[in-house]
């Protein structure tokens, strides 16, 4: 595991659009010196992945709520409107936008909302790109982005804590033809990834993967992996992290046969959405840094996660460190970060699904 740098957080005052209780909660958040945080909206219940269109409309998926949201003029309006584009969908957590169309991953389907700027209203029309994905709800939520090759990428999580499935699509990341819905597997042995992005320079796919449960508080670590060649296998269910053999499936598996993670994170932190920072607002050390939303533990004797972390590249090796903490107070959590998104203006957006909040982080030096 890479060494965690010492970070001395500074409590900062912040601009808040919302309630007095929201202002008090913002004061609990710890950020590096020079950064500020504000609430964009607190009306996107169960917020998961975000996508920002060129016209400034922010789209937000949800986890169990079943809604897909649109927030027009999200970063320029003092009190932006929140529109429920669709409701009652199964786990519509993944959203992405391309050429004016909104794509939504909802369990076994990928949907296209064509010319979405022209139908920002409840009950927006959509087309089905595919309905041929597995429909198992266990780890069935999706993350969705277009790759440099113009194809849609999305994960299919394992349908269990630990198991082998006859369907080779489980525990993978796949790419999809956005016209036909045809898919191909690009990464195998990926238990539960809910966040990925392509490095701005190398164009390699970086992704988080949540480790198995029921091996204790500190085993196995969460993983940040890099796909360097299509079809690589990252270990599940045989090997966890760098060289931890699974007690049920590991047998005589050789860790050398699988791709190890480039960064390991405290077990049960639940690393979800990620995004590379390509803006110029933040200090130089954050150029091309990978920001990570850590959703937080649910099955650990002492809670961990509930923070935004970052991997910076200012040395010989990637360095992992906390960036924003404070959603966990003692053993009580009041927020669960679920996604991050670098905005064109150089700010960083954060989705939080416990209270349905979108935050914006800026730097003023």
N, C-alpha and C positions, 0 to 999 in steps of 0.2 A: 504494500500500500504506500502511495506517495506521502511524503511528510506533509502535514497540515501546517501552513504558516500561522504564526501568531497574528491575530487580528484584534486590534483594540477598537471596538465599536464606539460610536459617538451617538448619543440620543439627539435627534434633530427635531425641531419644530417643522410642521408641514402644512401646506394648503389643503384643506379638506372641503369637498363638496358633499355634504351630508349631515349627519346627526352629531349631537354633542358626544354621544357614546362612541361614534366613529372617530372623532377627534381624539378622545382619550385613548382608544386602542392604537391609533397611529403613533402616539407617544411611547408605546411599548416597543416599537420596532427599533432595532439597532442597525445603523448603516455606517460604512466607512466615512471618514471626514470628507466633507465637500459634497455629499450626495443628499438629495431631498426626495421625499416620497409624498404622493397625494393620491386620493381616490378619484378615479374617473367616473365610476358608477358602482353602486352597490345593489343593482337590480337585475343581475344575471344569475339567477339561482342555479347552484350546482355547476358553476362555470368550469369548463375544461379547456380544450385547445382553442387558440385564437388564430385569426387570419385577418390581415389588414389590407383592404383594397386601395388602389391608387387614389380614389376619390375621398379617402379618409374614413370610410365605413369599416367598423370593426365587427367581424363575425365571431361568434362564440358558440361552441358546442356545449353540451351538458352530459353528465354521466347518467344518473338514474332519473333525472327530472324529465327527460324525453323532449326537451326544447332545443331549438336552434334560434339564436338571437342575432339581431343586427343592431348596431349602435352607430347611426350616422353621425358624422362630424365628431367622432369620439374624442379627438385630441384638440379640437378647436372650439367646441361649444362649452359654455360654462356649466350647463346642465343638460348633457346629451340625452336624447330620447332613446328608449330601449324598445325594440319591436320584436315580438315573438313570431318569427317567420314560419315555424312549424312546431307542432307539439304532438306528444303521444308516440314519438318514434322510439324504437328500441335502442338504448345506449348510443345516442347520436353524438359521441364525444369528439370525433375527428372532423375538422373543417379545414379547407384550403380554398384559395381563389386563384383563378387564372383566366386571363383574357375576358374578364367580365362575367365569368360563370363561377358560381359557388358549388363546391363539391363537399358532400357530407358522407362520412362513414358511419353507418348505423347497423351494428351487429353483422348481419349477413348480407347487407346491401351497401352499395355506394350509389349515392344520388347526385344528380346534377341539377342545380337551379339555374337555368339559362338567363342571361342578361339580367342578373340579379339587381342591378341598380334601378331597373325599370319596374321592379315589383317588390319594393321594400314595404311589405304589408303582411298582416297575418294571413295564413293560408297560401303562401307563395307557391307557384307551380314548380314541379320538379319532374325530372325524367329518371328512370332507373338505368344506371350504367351497368350494374350487375346485381343479381340476387342469389349468386351461386357460392357465396362464401359460407363457411361453417356457421351454424346458428346456435352454438353452445354459448351460454351467457357467462360461464366461468372464464375470466380473462378475455371476455368477448369484446370489450371496449377497444376502440381503434384510435390510431394517430394517423394523420394523412398529410403528405406533402408531395409536391412535384419535384422530381430529381432533375439534375442537369441534363439528362437525356430526354426530358419531356414526358416521362412516364410517371404515373402515380405510384407512390410507395406507401405500404401499410403493413402493420404486423398482424399475425394471427397467433394469439397467446395459447399456451398449453391449456387444455380443457380440465385442469385439475391442479392440485399442488404438485404432485409428482406422478408421472405415468408415461407410458409409451402408447402412441395412437397409430392405428392403421392408416389414418389420413395423413399423408406427408405434409400437409399444409399447416398442421398445428405446430406451435413452437418455432415459427419462422418469421422472417420479414419477406414480403413479396413486392414485386413491381407489377403494375397493371397498365394495359393499354387503355387510355381514357375514352377511346371511341368504342371499342368492342367489349371491354371488361375482361379480356383474357389476361391471365396472370402467369407469372413464373416466379419461382423461389430464388431469392438472391442470398439469403443468410439462413442457416439451419442451427438448431440447438439453442434457440433464443426463447427462454421460458415466458417472459412477460415484458416486452418492450413497449413503453408508452411515450417515447420521445426519441427523435433522431433529427440530424441535420448534416449537411455536407460542409466540410472544411473549406473556407473561402479560397485557399491556395492549392491544396492537394486535390480537392474535389472528392475526397474519400468520405464514406458514410460513417459518422459517429453516432452511437446509439446507447441508451441506457437499457439495463436489463435487471429486473427485480429477482433476487434469489429466492430459494424455496423457504417454506415455513417448517417449524417443528424440529429444528436442529439446535435450538437454543438462542440465547440473546445475541450472540456475536458471530454466528456462523449460519450460512455463508455470507460474505460481503455482497453488497449490490455492485453491479459492474457498469463501467463505461467501456464500450468496445469500439473497435475500428474495423470496418470491412475493407480489405485491400484487394480482394478478389472475389468475384461472384461465386456463390456456392459454398463458401467457407462454413465450417461447423464450430459453434462456440461452446459446446460441451453438454448442454442439457439433454437428457437427464443423468448423464454419466459422471460428468466432472463439473464442479462449481468453481468459480473464480479461477485462480491460477492452477491449483493442483489439489483440490479437495474432492476426493472420491465420494460419490453419493452412497450412503449405507445400504440403500435398496437396489440401486441400479448400477453402481460403480464397478462391482466385480473386479475384474482384472484390467479395467480400462487404463490406457496410457495417456496421461495428461498431454504428452507431446503431440498427440494426434488431433488436438483441438486448439483453437485460437484463444490465448489468454487475454484478459482485459488489460487495457492500458492504464486504467485507474480503478481502484477499489474504494468503495464508500462503506461506511458503517452499516452493518446488517440491519435490515428492516427500516431503513430511512425512506424507502419507497421513492427512488429517483424517477421522476416522470418526464415532463416536457423539457426540451433543451433548445437552445438557439445560439448560433455563433454571432458575436457582436461585430458588425462591420461598419458601425457608425464612427463619427469623429468627435462626438461630444464628450465622451468619457476620457479619462487620462490614457496615455499611450500604452500602459501595461495591460489595458483591457482590449486592445486591438486584436481581433480574431479570437478573443477568449470565448469559451463555451460556458454559458450560464445554464444552470440546472434548477428545476423546481423539485424540492424534496417534500413529498406529500406527508410523510411522517408515519411512524409505526402504529400498528393496531394490536400486535401480538408479542409485545416485549415487556419484561417486568419493569423497565424504566424507559420512558418514551424518548425517541430520538427522531431527528429529521425536523419537519415543520420549519423549513428555512429555504432561502435561495443560496445556492453555492455557485462557485465558479472555478473553472480550470483555466489557468493563465499559462502563457508560453513565453515567459521572460527569462528562462534558463535553459539548461541542456535537456530537461525533462518537463513534461506537463506538471503543473503544481496545482493541487486541489485545496480550496479554502472556503470558509463561509463568507457570504457576501451580505445577506440580510438575515438577522435572527430576531426572535421575540414573539413569534406566533405561539411558541410554547413557553408558558410561565410556570416554572416548577414542573409539575406533572399534569398541568391543565393546558390544553390547546384551545385557542380561540380562532384559529385559522389554519387552513391546509393549502399551501401553494400547489398548483396543478400544472401550470404552463408558464413559459416566458417567451417574449417576442421582442426582438430588436426593431424599433420603429425607424422609419426613414429620417426623422429629425434627430436621431442619435439617442433618444430616450429608450428606456426598457419598460415594457409592459409585463405585468404579472397577473395571472388569473388565480383566483383562490376559490375553492369550491365549497367550503364549509358555510360561508355566509354569502357567497355569490358576489364577490367584489373583483373589480379590475383596478389595479394600481398602476401608476406611472412613476418611474424613477428617473430623475434628472441630476445633472452635475453642474455646479456653478463655480467650482474651484475654491 
